[in-house]
């Protein structure tokens, strides 16, 4: 897993499936950000997306190569 961080495969905005960065923590952070923005009379725009089919477009051979490079397989 350390290989993924060393090679910047994970963004600092990535939550879930990473130790110490749960999806609950992400929800708390975004709620805090939105609240701060609204308290300062700012605007909050939200776009919801459905990633249900996201892995249908993954280049699986490239993903496997990256996994092998990190000695996971």
MARDOVO-306741 format. One record per residue (C-alpha): x, y, z negated; residue in one letter. Coordinates in steps of 0.001 Angstrom, whole numbers, plus 500000, padded with zeros to 6 digits. Example, Ala and Ser with C-alpha at 12.3 -4.5 7.8 and 13.67 -1.06 7.14 Angstrom:
512300495500492200a513670498940492860s
This chain:
500000500000500000x502887502370499263x503847502168502933x500546503786503870x501271506775501626x504913507078502732x503846507178506382x500962509598505734x498310507172506954x496022508432504172x494946512047503931x494775513802500557x491059514026501297x490689510226501449x488703508655498640x487516505128498002x489618501977498116x492538503918496622x493444503530492955x492443506640491009x490449508127493908x486982506644493727x483982507752495717x482419508944492439x485413511250491923x484966512525495474x481304513325494805x482209515164491604x484893517172493401x482673518203496297x479846519128493913x482291521279491952x483532522921495177x479985523640496351x478958525025492962x481967527353492868x481192528558496399x477536529219495572x478447530941492278x480589533384494254x477615534033496554x479255532084499353x477638529796501852x477804526012501949x477199524207505237x476974520431505207x477103517971508094x476172514365507380x477555511657509617x476918507943509786x480077505897510165x478263502562510296x479788501779513693x483175503409513053x485128500176513190x483634499304516564x486002501879518088x489169500916516186x492071499775518333x492486496495516486x495865495579518008x497310498930516912x495840498470513429x497375494993513160x500755496368514267x500645499033511541x499687496429508954x502555494179510023x504958497143509954x504008497662506307x504697493972505551x501100493345504547x500669490411506943x
